[in-house]
Amino acid sequence: MLLAIDCGNTNVVFAVFDGDGSLRGTWRANSKQERTKDEFAVWLRPLMKMNDIRRKDITKAIIASVVPAALFPLTEFCRDYFDVEPMVIDTPAVDLGIEVRVDRPDQVGADRLVNTVAAHAKYGGPSVVIDFGTATTFDVVAADGAYVGGVISPGMNLSLTALHQAAAKLPLIDVARPDKVIGKDTVGAMQSGVFWGYVGLIEGIVARLRVELETSPKVIATGGLASLFVDDCPCIDTVDGDLTLDGLYLIHQRNAS
């Protein structure tokens, strides 16, 4: 079985794949906490056991991380607790199977490249991947599967935190879809501004991408908040919550053969 680890700025997601590519289980932890390899083991192994996955079942691993400080403990976790040497995205030995046609390929986050691989394999191209994470990113995949650039904007939760921290009377609120645009109190007004503001952001950026690309790419949404927007954003064609994990599986398969 393959242990796939996707470490973002907010969460680290662990997944186990069977040999045929089917998901046996996924688990999510807060990546803000600086965990050691032992803490990862104490947290994850009981969860795996609940899914009837034993330590010796894991025979390979792959990691994509945008948090440099987390890469070492995650790598040591794979080595010490599963006796496997993990494949790490962004190392020269790993062949993604795609071109990265941007001015600074070294600056593109591992998760964005993994999403590109999965999007092209699953949906073809051209496409745009919208990833709702700490940042909301729009990644453009060419017809031949190449990563050709994108857009980065603050994530929804980050925007709510910034409002709370910068304005003394604005509370820290949860993400929610308001029924109406006009808020009748402070919380309602904040929820409306952030939610409907993001709907405008998503629709506006996708519309401009279509003009710039002179085509209508398939739009795939992923990330924790993707399902919140799909009903109000006609530009989104599909929501795929496992896109990054599937990309990790595909990359491992490509490099393990």
Backbone bond lengths (Angstrom), bond angles and torsions (degrees), N, CA, C in turn:
res aa  C-N    CA-C-N  psi(-1)  N-CA   C-N-CA  omega(-1)  CA-C   N-CA-C  phi
1 M - - - 1.462 - - 1.525 110.52 -
2 L 1.316 115.22 151.86 1.464 121.59 -179.15 1.522 110.04 -104.72
3 L 1.328 116.22 128.62 1.459 122.06 171.56 1.521 107.89 -95.67
4 A 1.321 117.01 116.56 1.467 122.54 179.13 1.518 108.91 -108.34
5 I 1.335 116.52 132.47 1.464 121.90 -176.58 1.526 109.04 -125.72
6 D 1.317 115.64 122.22 1.467 122.77 177.96 1.518 108.06 -115.87
7 C 1.335 117.05 105.70 1.462 121.66 -176.47 1.517 110.27 -103.99
8 G 1.338 116.41 110.06 1.456 121.88 177.11 1.510 111.26 -104.18
9 N 1.307 116.25 -174.92 1.461 120.96 -177.91 1.522 112.94 -72.89
10 T 1.324 117.76 -23.36 1.460 121.54 179.96 1.520 112.40 -106.35
11 N 1.332 116.77 -46.12 1.456 121.03 -176.63 1.521 111.91 -129.73
12 V 1.325 115.88 153.57 1.454 121.85 167.99 1.523 106.98 -114.93
13 V 1.323 115.32 127.12 1.460 121.38 -175.95 1.524 108.68 -110.55
14 F 1.329 115.79 129.25 1.452 122.69 175.75 1.523 107.76 -108.71
15 A 1.328 116.36 138.15 1.461 120.76 177.59 1.518 109.40 -141.26
16 V 1.329 115.32 149.12 1.463 120.65 176.50 1.523 108.26 -120.72
17 F 1.351 115.22 127.79 1.459 122.21 178.47 1.523 110.19 -109.09
18 D 1.339 115.45 139.89 1.459 120.46 168.30 1.528 108.87 -73.52
19 G 1.320 115.84 172.14 1.457 119.87 -179.09 1.511 114.02 -62.63
20 D 1.345 117.82 -25.17 1.464 120.86 -179.58 1.524 112.59 -88.82
21 G 1.344 117.37 4.35 1.460 120.78 177.94 1.509 114.70 91.89
22 S 1.327 118.42 1.13 1.465 120.21 178.34 1.526 109.90 -80.14
23 L 1.324 115.77 142.55 1.463 121.89 -179.83 1.522 110.23 -78.72
24 R 1.327 116.13 127.25 1.460 120.78 176.10 1.527 111.84 -92.42
25 G 1.328 116.67 -24.13 1.458 119.75 179.83 1.517 111.27 177.22
26 T 1.320 115.81 151.39 1.466 121.88 175.16 1.519 108.78 -134.45
27 W 1.344 115.90 144.47 1.457 121.92 -179.00 1.510 108.79 -142.19
28 R 1.321 116.29 143.93 1.467 122.07 -173.22 1.523 110.09 -125.28
29 A 1.340 115.73 134.43 1.463 122.08 176.81 1.520 109.54 -129.07
30 N 1.322 115.47 159.35 1.462 121.21 177.78 1.523 109.64 -75.99
31 S 1.332 117.23 121.83 1.464 119.86 -178.35 1.523 112.63 -86.28
32 K 1.329 117.41 -2.47 1.463 120.16 177.68 1.528 111.10 -68.50
33 Q 1.324 115.88 -29.29 1.455 119.54 179.63 1.521 109.64 -79.37
34 E 1.329 116.09 136.28 1.454 120.63 -179.29 1.526 109.03 -85.36
35 R 1.315 116.51 88.08 1.455 122.03 -177.79 1.523 111.27 -86.33
36 T 1.315 115.88 147.02 1.451 121.63 172.41 1.526 108.85 -87.57
37 K 1.329 116.24 171.56 1.463 120.03 177.48 1.534 110.84 -59.45
38 D 1.328 116.54 -36.36 1.462 120.33 -179.21 1.523 111.74 -69.15
39 E 1.325 116.63 -36.79 1.469 120.02 178.29 1.523 110.79 -67.64
40 F 1.332 117.04 -37.74 1.460 119.56 174.85 1.531 110.10 -60.25
41 A 1.343 116.22 -41.67 1.464 120.35 -178.58 1.521 111.71 -65.70
42 V 1.343 116.24 -44.65 1.468 120.57 179.83 1.517 110.93 -61.67
43 W 1.319 117.13 -35.01 1.467 121.67 -178.53 1.524 112.12 -79.18
44 L 1.338 117.45 -44.89 1.466 120.25 -169.93 1.521 114.70 -85.15
45 R 1.313 118.21 -40.97 1.462 119.54 -170.81 1.534 113.44 -62.01
46 P 1.340 120.93 -38.25 1.474 118.91 174.86 1.526 112.50 -63.78
47 L 1.331 117.15 -33.98 1.462 120.17 178.40 1.524 110.79 -67.49
48 M 1.318 116.08 -40.20 1.451 119.76 177.11 1.531 111.13 -64.41
49 K 1.319 115.38 -39.07 1.467 119.91 179.96 1.525 111.14 -62.00
50 M 1.331 116.73 -35.31 1.462 120.57 177.77 1.524 111.34 -63.15
51 N 1.334 117.28 -24.11 1.467 122.27 177.19 1.526 112.02 -98.77
52 D 1.331 115.38 15.57 1.476 121.27 178.74 1.527 112.42 61.13
53 I 1.315 115.88 35.29 1.466 120.96 175.57 1.524 107.81 -108.10
54 R 1.309 115.79 119.32 1.459 120.81 -177.94 1.521 110.88 -95.42
55 R 1.321 115.14 160.91 1.462 121.14 -179.69 1.525 111.45 -54.98
56 K 1.330 117.08 -44.58 1.464 120.52 -175.85 1.536 112.71 -72.80
57 D 1.353 117.17 -12.07 1.467 119.80 177.52 1.518 112.28 -70.17
58 I 1.348 116.70 -26.60 1.459 121.18 -178.85 1.519 108.99 -81.69
59 T 1.332 115.60 114.10 1.465 120.48 -177.68 1.524 113.31 -114.85
60 K 1.335 117.01 -4.26 1.465 121.13 179.60 1.519 108.69 -159.28
61 A 1.332 115.68 161.55 1.465 120.19 -176.75 1.522 109.77 -152.21
62 I 1.325 115.63 155.28 1.462 122.43 176.03 1.520 108.41 -143.92
63 I 1.333 116.45 142.14 1.468 122.08 -176.47 1.522 109.87 -129.27
64 A 1.333 116.52 133.91 1.459 123.14 165.82 1.518 106.95 -121.76
65 S 1.316 117.34 123.46 1.467 120.08 -177.06 1.517 110.60 -137.51
66 V 1.334 115.55 135.74 1.461 121.16 172.19 1.524 110.18 -105.95
67 V 1.332 116.02 8.90 1.465 122.65 178.45 1.532 107.79 -115.42
68 P 1.319 118.64 97.02 1.467 120.82 -175.19 1.524 113.87 -54.16
69 A 1.337 117.35 -38.49 1.464 120.28 -177.11 1.523 112.64 -67.28
70 A 1.328 117.46 -22.39 1.462 120.63 -178.02 1.522 112.83 -87.54
71 L 1.327 117.29 -16.71 1.458 120.01 -173.95 1.527 112.27 -63.94
72 F 1.332 117.59 -42.55 1.463 119.82 -177.75 1.531 112.40 -63.89
73 P 1.357 119.95 -52.30 1.467 117.96 179.21 1.526 113.37 -62.33
74 L 1.327 117.88 -32.63 1.460 119.85 177.88 1.528 111.20 -68.55
75 T 1.328 115.69 -39.83 1.462 119.81 177.60 1.527 110.85 -64.81
76 E 1.336 116.12 -44.76 1.466 120.12 178.74 1.527 111.48 -65.92
77 F 1.312 116.97 -33.47 1.464 121.85 176.30 1.528 110.34 -60.02
78 C 1.333 117.34 -45.34 1.462 120.85 178.82 1.529 111.07 -65.06
79 R 1.316 115.84 -41.29 1.467 119.52 -178.15 1.526 112.39 -67.79
80 D 1.321 116.08 -48.28 1.466 120.18 -170.83 1.526 113.67 -81.90
81 Y 1.335 117.28 -31.32 1.466 118.83 -174.34 1.527 113.67 -102.94
82 F 1.339 117.38 -16.31 1.465 119.49 177.96 1.529 112.36 -126.56
83 D 1.327 115.91 -3.39 1.468 121.33 178.08 1.531 111.79 57.37
84 V 1.334 116.10 40.04 1.465 120.96 176.99 1.526 109.16 -128.29
85 E 1.318 115.66 147.15 1.461 121.47 175.26 1.525 107.50 -93.47
86 P 1.350 118.33 113.23 1.465 119.23 -174.69 1.526 112.73 -73.60
87 M 1.306 115.00 144.54 1.449 121.64 169.20 1.527 107.10 -78.93
88 V 1.333 117.54 132.68 1.459 120.68 -175.58 1.530 109.83 -117.99
89 I 1.328 115.73 121.72 1.468 120.60 175.45 1.528 108.71 -61.97
90 D 1.320 116.06 145.63 1.475 123.46 -179.41 1.521 112.74 86.41
91 T 1.316 117.97 5.05 1.457 119.60 172.02 1.527 108.24 -98.19
92 P 1.336 118.26 146.16 1.465 121.27 -174.36 1.521 114.08 -57.81
93 A 1.323 116.82 -27.53 1.468 119.64 -176.35 1.525 113.04 -73.10
94 V 1.322 117.83 -15.81 1.464 121.08 -176.11 1.531 109.92 -92.51
95 D 1.314 115.77 120.34 1.459 122.60 178.95 1.525 109.15 -94.42
96 L 1.335 116.01 114.13 1.461 119.93 -179.44 1.524 112.32 -79.32
97 G 1.313 116.69 -20.81 1.456 119.71 -179.57 1.519 113.98 80.83
98 I 1.315 117.09 12.06 1.472 121.40 178.18 1.524 109.89 -133.50
99 E 1.312 115.70 157.91 1.462 120.98 171.13 1.528 108.99 -88.49
100 V 1.334 115.61 149.12 1.464 121.28 175.29 1.521 106.83 -116.60
101 R 1.325 116.18 96.95 1.464 122.17 -172.61 1.527 111.04 -96.69
102 V 1.318 115.09 69.20 1.463 121.35 175.98 1.525 108.00 -134.70
103 D 1.338 116.03 167.84 1.460 120.26 -176.40 1.523 112.70 -67.28
104 R 1.341 117.04 -35.62 1.470 121.24 -178.31 1.525 109.73 -128.81
105 P 1.322 118.11 80.31 1.471 120.39 -178.33 1.522 113.50 -57.22
106 D 1.340 116.95 -29.02 1.463 120.14 -178.28 1.524 112.81 -69.25
107 Q 1.335 117.54 -13.97 1.460 121.03 -178.64 1.528 113.34 -93.04
108 V 1.312 117.63 -5.56 1.464 120.46 -178.22 1.527 109.17 -80.74
109 G 1.327 117.01 126.95 1.457 122.00 -178.11 1.524 112.09 -61.69
110 A 1.322 115.56 145.05 1.462 120.80 -178.81 1.518 111.74 -57.77
111 D 1.322 117.07 -38.88 1.466 120.15 -178.18 1.524 111.94 -64.09
112 R 1.327 116.33 -34.36 1.467 120.08 -178.60 1.528 110.67 -70.25
113 L 1.321 116.60 -36.70 1.462 120.51 177.19 1.528 111.10 -70.36
114 V 1.331 116.08 -39.63 1.462 120.09 177.66 1.524 110.21 -63.68
115 N 1.325 117.18 -41.86 1.467 121.00 176.75 1.524 111.50 -61.07
116 T 1.332 116.17 -37.98 1.465 120.80 178.92 1.517 110.79 -61.98
117 V 1.324 116.41 -45.85 1.467 121.03 178.84 1.530 110.45 -58.83
118 A 1.329 116.42 -48.09 1.468 120.22 -177.63 1.521 112.03 -67.04
119 A 1.325 116.40 -42.04 1.466 119.82 -177.61 1.524 110.93 -61.51
120 H 1.328 116.90 -43.92 1.465 118.92 -178.75 1.527 111.13 -69.30
121 A 1.333 116.78 -40.09 1.464 120.11 -179.44 1.528 111.91 -66.01
122 K 1.332 117.15 -37.51 1.455 120.73 -173.94 1.529 113.73 -90.87
123 Y 1.343 116.37 -30.98 1.466 119.31 -171.46 1.521 114.24 -126.20
124 G 1.327 117.98 -6.55 1.452 119.90 -177.10 1.513 111.56 77.38
125 G 1.321 115.84 -169.15 1.452 119.10 -178.28 1.516 111.30 -145.37
126 P 1.316 116.75 166.15 1.468 126.41 3.11 1.530 111.32 -75.97
127 S 1.326 115.07 159.06 1.460 119.59 179.06 1.522 109.96 -150.54
128 V 1.321 114.91 165.25 1.466 122.92 173.46 1.525 106.87 -127.13
129 V 1.321 115.80 127.77 1.463 120.90 177.27 1.528 108.51 -103.84
130 I 1.320 116.69 120.14 1.466 121.45 174.73 1.522 107.42 -102.22
131 D 1.323 116.19 116.81 1.462 121.28 -178.12 1.521 109.24 -110.61
132 F 1.336 115.82 113.98 1.460 121.97 -178.50 1.527 109.12 -90.04
133 G 1.317 116.73 91.78 1.445 121.79 179.22 1.516 110.47 -127.26
134 T 1.331 116.27 -146.85 1.463 120.00 175.18 1.519 109.38 -56.19
135 A 1.330 115.32 -42.40 1.464 122.07 167.34 1.519 107.63 -108.72
136 T 1.321 116.64 153.94 1.455 120.32 171.60 1.520 106.79 -98.12
137 T 1.330 116.57 116.06 1.457 120.38 -175.72 1.521 110.80 -113.81
138 F 1.328 114.85 147.05 1.457 122.98 175.59 1.528 106.17 -120.12
139 D 1.311 117.96 114.62 1.456 121.62 -177.20 1.516 110.26 -114.96
140 V 1.321 115.39 129.79 1.457 121.82 -173.89 1.530 109.50 -99.12
141 V 1.331 114.93 124.23 1.461 122.34 179.60 1.526 108.17 -110.72
142 A 1.334 116.51 124.19 1.462 121.48 -178.80 1.518 110.91 -72.27
143 A 1.326 115.82 170.15 1.460 121.15 -178.90 1.520 112.20 -60.26
144 D 1.355 116.73 -29.49 1.466 120.29 179.97 1.525 113.02 -92.02
145 G 1.336 117.33 6.41 1.454 121.55 177.21 1.512 115.21 93.59
146 A 1.313 118.48 -0.28 1.463 120.83 -179.43 1.525 110.84 -73.20
147 Y 1.333 115.08 147.29 1.466 120.12 171.65 1.527 107.02 -85.84
148 V 1.346 117.25 123.08 1.463 119.73 -173.63 1.525 113.42 -118.85
149 G 1.338 117.85 9.96 1.462 119.82 176.75 1.511 111.94 127.22
150 G 1.317 115.46 -175.38 1.453 118.21 -178.71 1.505 113.76 -178.57
151 V 1.319 114.62 -161.74 1.462 123.54 -175.60 1.531 107.45 -135.22
152 I 1.332 116.00 139.38 1.466 121.02 176.37 1.522 108.79 -124.37
153 S 1.327 116.22 127.22 1.463 121.47 176.25 1.524 109.12 -132.07
154 P 1.336 118.54 161.06 1.468 119.94 178.95 1.527 110.88 -61.60
155 G 1.312 116.00 141.41 1.455 120.27 176.52 1.515 111.59 -70.64
156 M 1.332 115.82 164.13 1.459 121.12 -175.50 1.527 111.45 -64.02
157 N 1.320 117.12 -45.63 1.466 119.85 179.38 1.523 111.46 -65.18
158 L 1.323 116.54 -36.42 1.453 121.13 177.75 1.528 110.62 -63.41
159 S 1.319 116.55 -39.45 1.464 120.85 178.21 1.529 111.61 -64.98
160 L 1.327 116.32 -41.78 1.461 119.59 178.35 1.526 111.33 -64.95
161 T 1.324 117.31 -39.63 1.463 121.25 177.82 1.520 110.93 -64.67
162 A 1.331 116.72 -41.20 1.458 120.80 179.42 1.527 111.59 -63.40
163 L 1.330 117.34 -40.64 1.463 120.68 177.09 1.527 110.87 -60.65
164 H 1.316 115.52 -44.92 1.472 120.64 -178.87 1.526 111.71 -64.77
165 Q 1.320 116.61 -41.35 1.464 120.59 -175.95 1.523 112.63 -75.95
166 A 1.324 116.86 -29.77 1.462 119.81 -174.30 1.524 113.77 -93.55
167 A 1.318 117.21 -19.70 1.464 120.77 -177.79 1.531 108.92 -120.00
168 A 1.317 116.61 118.13 1.471 121.90 -170.32 1.522 113.45 -59.22
169 K 1.317 118.59 -33.18 1.464 120.60 -174.12 1.531 113.97 -98.87
170 L 1.323 116.90 1.99 1.461 118.61 -179.23 1.530 109.97 -95.23
171 P 1.339 117.17 123.67 1.471 120.27 -177.26 1.531 111.25 -76.81
172 L 1.309 114.80 165.29 1.458 120.65 171.96 1.522 107.42 -85.60
173 I 1.318 117.48 119.24 1.466 121.33 -173.20 1.525 110.46 -119.29
174 D 1.323 114.84 165.45 1.457 120.92 176.68 1.523 110.40 -85.37
175 V 1.326 114.87 156.32 1.459 120.51 174.20 1.525 109.09 -70.61
176 A 1.323 116.36 131.35 1.467 120.33 178.69 1.523 109.29 -156.74
177 R 1.320 115.26 155.49 1.462 121.05 176.12 1.526 108.80 -94.93
178 P 1.328 118.46 112.37 1.468 119.63 177.87 1.523 110.74 -76.90
179 D 1.317 116.33 148.25 1.466 120.14 -179.29 1.521 111.89 -71.53
180 K 1.337 116.78 -29.88 1.458 120.85 -177.95 1.522 109.75 -126.52
181 V 1.314 115.29 157.30 1.465 120.61 179.17 1.521 110.82 -74.16
182 I 1.315 117.09 -39.36 1.468 120.61 -176.97 1.523 109.78 -81.50
183 G 1.325 116.02 114.06 1.453 120.51 177.98 1.515 111.64 -80.48
184 K 1.327 117.62 140.07 1.457 122.38 -178.46 1.526 112.93 -98.01
185 D 1.328 116.70 -3.96 1.456 121.40 174.05 1.527 107.42 -149.77
186 T 1.328 116.47 179.43 1.462 119.70 -174.97 1.523 112.01 -61.92
187 V 1.332 116.47 -46.51 1.463 119.74 -179.11 1.526 110.71 -61.87
188 G 1.325 116.41 -45.12 1.459 120.29 179.14 1.517 112.18 -61.71
189 A 1.322 116.91 -40.29 1.463 121.03 179.23 1.526 110.91 -66.22
190 M 1.349 116.91 -39.64 1.460 119.88 178.54 1.533 111.43 -67.11
191 Q 1.332 115.91 -44.61 1.460 119.05 179.31 1.527 111.21 -61.54
192 S 1.324 115.95 -39.74 1.461 119.92 179.37 1.525 110.81 -65.77
193 G 1.318 116.28 -44.98 1.458 119.72 -177.90 1.513 112.17 -62.22
194 V 1.317 115.64 -42.81 1.464 118.91 -178.52 1.528 111.14 -74.51
195 F 1.344 117.52 -48.93 1.465 118.88 -176.06 1.525 111.64 -66.01
196 W 1.347 116.51 -56.59 1.465 118.67 -176.88 1.522 111.35 -69.63
197 G 1.326 116.17 -25.92 1.458 119.25 173.01 1.519 111.35 -64.33
198 Y 1.337 116.46 -39.50 1.462 119.70 178.34 1.517 112.16 -72.07
199 V 1.327 117.28 -33.98 1.461 119.40 174.06 1.532 109.54 -59.16
200 G 1.337 116.50 -45.35 1.461 120.53 177.55 1.519 111.93 -63.43
201 L 1.340 116.05 -40.15 1.462 120.69 177.72 1.526 110.95 -60.40
202 I 1.327 116.49 -48.79 1.465 120.98 -177.47 1.524 110.81 -62.69
203 E 1.331 115.69 -51.91 1.462 119.26 -178.52 1.533 111.59 -63.00
204 G 1.328 116.14 -40.63 1.461 120.19 -178.04 1.514 112.64 -66.66
205 I 1.334 117.26 -44.55 1.465 119.64 -178.78 1.525 110.78 -68.23
206 V 1.329 117.77 -42.40 1.465 119.63 179.01 1.528 110.38 -62.27
207 A 1.320 117.34 -40.88 1.466 120.25 178.55 1.525 110.80 -60.97
208 R 1.325 117.22 -42.84 1.469 120.36 179.52 1.530 111.62 -69.16
209 L 1.326 116.97 -34.42 1.459 119.47 176.65 1.523 110.61 -64.29
210 R 1.320 116.26 -40.19 1.466 119.65 178.94 1.520 111.30 -62.04
211 V 1.319 116.60 -40.39 1.467 120.24 178.67 1.524 109.85 -65.77
212 E 1.328 116.66 -45.57 1.461 120.95 -177.47 1.530 111.89 -66.98
213 L 1.333 116.32 -36.83 1.467 120.75 -179.15 1.529 112.21 -82.67
214 E 1.325 116.23 -16.86 1.466 122.74 -177.56 1.537 111.30 58.53
215 T 1.321 115.14 37.08 1.456 121.86 177.19 1.520 108.63 -158.59
216 S 1.323 117.13 175.57 1.469 121.46 178.86 1.521 109.07 -116.20
217 P 1.325 117.74 88.22 1.464 120.59 -179.06 1.516 111.63 -68.87
218 K 1.327 116.00 153.18 1.461 121.15 173.51 1.521 107.12 -70.32
219 V 1.324 117.60 135.75 1.465 122.10 -177.53 1.521 109.37 -108.65
220 I 1.335 114.99 119.41 1.468 122.20 -177.57 1.518 108.31 -113.92
221 A 1.310 117.43 127.24 1.464 122.11 178.77 1.517 109.58 -105.65
222 T 1.324 116.27 138.50 1.457 121.55 176.78 1.515 108.83 -143.77
223 G 1.319 116.94 176.01 1.465 120.17 -177.64 1.514 111.58 97.56
224 G 1.327 115.60 166.32 1.454 122.08 -171.38 1.516 116.02 -59.15
225 L 1.328 118.37 -32.87 1.465 120.96 -175.35 1.523 113.40 -102.21
226 A 1.319 117.62 7.39 1.465 120.19 -175.36 1.525 112.00 -58.65
227 S 1.333 117.29 -43.17 1.465 120.37 -176.30 1.521 112.75 -66.11
228 L 1.335 116.66 -20.83 1.463 120.65 -179.49 1.527 111.52 -69.51
229 F 1.324 116.91 -26.74 1.466 120.42 -172.29 1.523 114.48 -104.27
230 V 1.324 117.56 -15.90 1.459 118.97 -169.06 1.528 112.85 -59.77
231 D 1.333 119.20 -36.72 1.465 121.01 -177.41 1.525 112.76 -72.21
232 D 1.319 117.46 -22.19 1.467 120.31 -177.12 1.523 112.93 -107.32
233 C 1.324 117.11 2.52 1.467 121.36 179.32 1.524 109.30 -123.70
234 P 1.320 117.47 90.83 1.466 120.55 -179.08 1.531 113.04 -58.83
235 C 1.308 117.45 -20.48 1.465 119.63 -178.36 1.519 112.19 -70.09
236 I 1.344 118.32 -20.70 1.464 121.49 -179.33 1.527 109.75 -79.93
237 D 1.333 116.50 121.92 1.458 120.94 -178.93 1.523 112.61 -85.98
238 T 1.328 116.86 -35.49 1.468 119.09 -177.40 1.523 110.13 -156.20
239 V 1.335 115.76 153.31 1.464 122.55 174.39 1.522 107.59 -111.69
240 D 1.323 116.21 128.66 1.461 121.78 -178.60 1.521 108.60 -132.06
241 G 1.322 116.54 95.99 1.455 120.99 -176.41 1.517 114.32 -70.92
242 D 1.348 117.39 -17.15 1.464 120.97 -177.82 1.525 112.45 -104.37
243 L 1.313 117.77 15.85 1.465 120.96 -172.80 1.521 112.09 -57.56
244 T 1.328 118.19 -48.99 1.461 121.16 -177.52 1.520 111.38 -65.56
245 L 1.311 117.09 -42.20 1.462 120.63 179.14 1.525 110.82 -63.86
246 D 1.332 116.71 -41.91 1.466 119.73 177.84 1.527 110.58 -63.17
247 G 1.334 116.21 -36.81 1.462 119.48 177.34 1.520 111.94 -63.26
248 L 1.323 116.62 -40.58 1.463 120.41 177.50 1.529 110.41 -62.17
249 Y 1.317 116.86 -42.43 1.467 120.44 178.58 1.527 110.28 -61.12
250 L 1.323 116.91 -46.80 1.468 121.16 -177.93 1.522 111.59 -63.20
251 I 1.328 116.89 -41.04 1.466 120.32 179.66 1.524 110.52 -65.94
252 H 1.325 115.97 -40.84 1.465 118.37 178.26 1.533 110.71 -63.77
253 Q 1.317 116.64 -43.48 1.461 120.18 178.35 1.528 111.00 -59.34
254 R 1.296 116.97 -40.88 1.465 121.06 -178.76 1.533 111.29 -64.35
255 N 1.322 116.60 -40.21 1.460 121.03 -174.72 1.529 113.29 -88.31
256 A 1.323 116.70 -17.44 1.461 119.80 -178.29 1.529 111.29 -86.55
257 S 1.328 116.79 -17.37 1.471 119.89 -176.44 1.518 111.87 -81.51
